[in-house]
Structures are given as structure tokens and as C-alpha cells.
């Protein structure tokens, strides 16, 4: 009897141990599953957050309109090019010549024609890296704001002599940042810091460079270098009367 009792006690103990062991295994399995799910969720969250916070690939579309503008566009010259300007000469041989027509584009890639069909005009050739141009543009802006610019004179800027390794490149953001509001033509690139197609056609030899053409289509005056507003006013008034 005692032996049977001891045997049953052992069986009960063994069964209890087995039950406890199974519970422990199930518990550890459940814990393992939970840990795996948590780990997977963390990895997914890190991956998702990493992709959303990473900087976008630069496709060129993220740049501003100004910095995305071209620095060279085709320019077609119709007519005879003017001789190179030489400020040491007393008489400018280009004065009285019919100025060539320019067909090019502005910084919005829209066609821009320069001729005298709409009256007298003044071309201002500017180089973004030129310190004299950087000093002259604010003067021209002030001249415009003063209201002293003759109503019968059109003013057109020409961004020329582009140099990718020089200051203030590219010319689009530069001329916009300087507050230039007159129409602007992009000259056709002809070499680093070299006069472009339009500038060559008008005989440019330095920057800034001014050419005033009358309503008759003929060159009235050419000037190179910085010009004070008072002097420019005199030059313009005299040219329009010529």
C-alpha cells in the first residue's frame, strides 16, 4: 500500500513537473514571438523614418527659378557688325552706322529682339564678375527710379562675358539680385569671360559698355566703363537729339 502511494505520488510529481515545463516552454515561445514582433516593428519604423527624413535626390528641379536660368543662349545678328570700340580715338567710326539687329532670348527663355522699330534704345553690356558693372547697376537702378530716363528710350541689359569660375556666377541670379528690372538678353557664350556674340557685334571692348541707337537705327554714341548718372544723363540727352 505504501509502495502504491509512493508510486502515485511520483506520478503526480512527474505530471506536475511536466505541466510546469510545458508552461515554461509555451511562455518562452510567446515571449520570443513578442520580442520578434517588437524588433520587426522597430526596424520597420527606423527604415520608414529614415527614408522620409533623408534629403531628396537632386534632380535639378529643387533649384530656384533664378539659379536655374541659362547662362548662354543663341544670338542671331542681322546686319553689319560694328567695329571694335577704341576709347582712345577722338572719333568713333561706328557713330552713324546702322546698328545690327539682335535676336536672342531673355532669362525666361522668351524671344527678345533688339532693333529700332520701336524707337531709340540703349544697350548696357554687363559681366557678372566685373567690379565696375557691380558698381554701375545700382546707379542705373537709381536713375530709373528718379524718373529721369527719357520716355522715348528703351534700355536693355545684355549679360555677357560669362565665366563659370568667377564671382557672382551664374549671371541670372546675379542680375536679378542687383535689382535690375529692365529687359535682359542672355549673350551667346564664346569662351570664358570673353565677349559674347551680341557684344562682339556691337564692338564691345570693356565692361560695362553702353551703345545708344537712335530711332533711325543708327549708332549715336558708345561708352565704356563706369558712368556717373549726371554724365549718363547728358550723354543720353545729346544722343537722342543727334
C-alpha positions in Angstrom: 0.0 0.0 0.0 2.8 2.4 0.9 4.6 1.5 -2.3 1.5 2.2 -4.4 1.1 5.6 -2.6 4.7 6.4 -3.2 4.4 5.4 -6.9 1.3 7.6 -7.3 3.0 10.5 -5.6 5.9 10.1 -8.0 3.5 10.1 -11.0 1.7 13.2 -9.7 5.0 14.9 -9.2 6.2 13.9 -12.6 2.9 15.1 -14.2 3.1 18.4 -12.3 6.8 18.8 -13.4 5.7 18.1 -17.0 2.9 20.6 -16.8 5.2 23.2 -15.3 7.8 22.5 -18.0 5.2 22.8 -20.8 4.0 26.1 -19.4 7.5 27.4 -19.3 8.2 26.4 -22.9 5.0 28.0 -24.1 5.7 31.1 -22.1 9.2 31.4 -23.6 7.8 30.8 -27.1 5.2 33.5 -26.6 7.9 35.9 -25.2 10.1 35.1 -28.3 7.2 35.8 -30.6 6.5 39.1 -28.9 10.2 40.1 -28.9 10.4 39.3 -32.6 7.3 41.4 -33.4 8.7 44.3 -31.4 12.0 44.1 -33.1 10.4 43.9 -36.5 8.3 46.9 -35.7 11.3 48.9 -34.6 13.2 48.0 -37.8 10.3 49.0 -39.9 9.8 52.3 -38.1 13.5 53.1 -38.4 13.5 52.3 -42.1 10.4 54.3 -42.8 11.5 57.3 -40.8 15.0 57.2 -42.4 13.6 57.3 -45.9 11.2 60.1 -45.2 13.8 62.3 -43.4 16.6 61.7 -45.9 17.3 64.6 -48.3 15.7 64.2 -51.8 17.9 63.3 -54.7 18.9 66.5 -56.5 17.2 66.2 -59.9 17.7 69.9 -60.7 14.1 70.8 -60.0 14.8 71.8 -56.5 16.8 74.9 -57.5 15.1 78.3 -57.7 14.0 79.8 -60.9 16.8 82.3 -60.8 19.6 79.8 -60.3 18.1 77.5 -63.0 18.3 80.2 -65.7 20.7 79.6 -68.7 23.9 81.4 -68.9 24.2 81.2 -72.7 21.5 81.3 -75.4 21.8 81.6 -79.2 22.0 85.1 -80.6 21.4 85.9 -84.3 23.0 89.0 -85.7 21.4 90.6 -88.8 23.4 93.4 -90.5 27.0 94.6 -90.3 28.8 94.2 -87.1 30.2 97.4 -85.6 34.0 97.9 -85.4 35.7 97.3 -82.0 35.3 100.3 -79.7 38.5 102.2 -79.0 38.1 104.9 -76.4 41.5 106.4 -77.3 40.1 107.6 -80.6 38.6 111.1 -80.8 36.1 110.0 -83.5 34.2 106.7 -83.1 33.8 105.2 -86.6 30.7 103.3 -85.5 28.7 106.5 -85.0 26.3 107.0 -87.9 26.4 103.3 -88.8 23.2 101.3 -88.9 23.3 99.1 -85.8 22.8 95.3 -86.4 19.6 93.7 -85.2 19.9 91.1 -82.4 17.6 88.2 -82.0 18.1 86.3 -78.8 16.4 85.3 -75.5 15.8 86.7 -72.1 16.3 84.8 -68.8 12.8 83.2 -69.1 13.9 81.8 -72.5 11.4 84.1 -74.3 12.5 85.6 -77.6 13.9 89.1 -77.4 14.7 91.3 -80.4 16.8 94.4 -80.3 16.2 96.9 -83.1 14.9 100.4 -83.6 11.4 99.5 -84.9 10.0 100.7 -81.6 12.3 103.8 -81.2 15.6 104.6 -79.7 17.3 102.2 -77.4 20.4 101.8 -75.2 22.2 98.5 -74.7 24.1 98.0 -71.5 26.5 95.1 -71.7 27.3 93.7 -68.2 29.6 91.0 -66.9 28.7 89.4 -63.6 32.3 89.2 -62.4 33.1 92.8 -63.3 33.5 95.1 -60.3 32.7 98.2 -62.5 29.4 96.5 -63.6 28.6 95.8 -60.0 29.1 99.4 -59.2 27.2 100.7 -62.2 24.0 98.7 -61.9 22.9 100.4 -58.7 23.4 103.8 -60.4 21.3 102.8 -63.3 18.6 101.5 -61.0 18.6 104.8 -59.1 18.5 106.7 -62.5 15.4 104.7 -63.4 13.7 105.3 -60.0 14.4 109.0 -60.3 12.1 109.2 -63.4 14.8 110.9 -65.4 15.1 108.2 -68.1 13.6 109.6 -71.3 10.2 108.0 -72.1 11.3 107.5 -75.7 14.4 105.5 -74.8 14.3 101.7 -74.2 17.0 100.2 -72.0 18.1 96.6 -72.5 20.7 94.8 -70.5 22.9 92.1 -72.1 24.5 89.6 -69.8 27.8 88.7 -71.5 31.4 87.5 -70.9 30.2 84.7 -68.7 32.8 82.9 -66.5 31.8 79.9 -64.5 34.9 80.2 -62.3 34.5 83.9 -61.5 32.5 85.8 -58.9 28.7 86.1 -59.0 28.2 83.2 -61.4 25.6 82.4 -62.8 24.5 85.8 -64.3 20.7 85.2 -63.9 20.6 85.3 -60.1 23.3 88.0 -60.1 21.4 90.5 -62.3 18.2 89.7 -60.5 19.8 90.2 -57.1 21.2 93.5 -58.2 17.6 94.8 -58.7 17.8 95.1 -62.5 14.2 95.4 -63.8 14.8 96.4 -67.5 14.6 93.6 -70.1 17.8 91.5 -70.3 19.2 89.4 -73.1 21.5 86.4 -72.5 24.5 86.6 -74.7 25.8 83.6 -76.6 28.9 82.1 -74.9 32.1 82.5 -76.9 34.7 81.5 -74.3 35.5 82.1 -70.6 35.0 85.8 -69.8 35.1 86.6 -73.5 32.6 89.0 -75.2 29.6 87.0 -76.5 28.0 87.1 -79.9 25.9 90.2 -79.2 28.8 92.0 -77.5 31.1 91.3 -80.4 28.5 92.5 -82.9 28.4 95.9 -81.1 32.2 96.2 -80.8 32.4 95.8 -77.0 35.9 96.2 -75.6 35.2 96.5 -71.8 32.5 96.4 -69.1 30.1 98.0 -68.6 29.6 99.0 -72.2 26.9 101.3 -73.5 25.6 101.8 -77.0 22.8 104.2 -77.8 21.0 103.8 -81.1 18.5 106.3 -82.4 15.0 105.8 -83.7 16.6 105.9 -87.2 18.5 102.7 -86.3 21.9 104.4 -86.4 24.5 104.4 -83.6 24.7 107.7 -81.8 27.3 107.1 -79.2 29.3 104.3 -77.5 30.8 104.5 -74.0 32.9 102.0 -72.0 33.4 101.9 -68.2 31.6 103.3 -65.2 29.5 106.4 -65.8 28.0 108.7 -63.2 24.3 109.3 -63.5 24.8 113.0 -64.2 27.2 112.3 -67.0 25.0 109.5 -68.4 22.0 111.9 -68.5 24.0 114.3 -70.6 25.2 111.6 -72.9 21.7 110.2 -73.4 20.1 113.6 -73.9 22.7 114.5 -76.5 22.4 111.2 -78.3 18.6 111.5 -78.6 19.0 114.9 -80.2 21.6 113.8 -82.7 
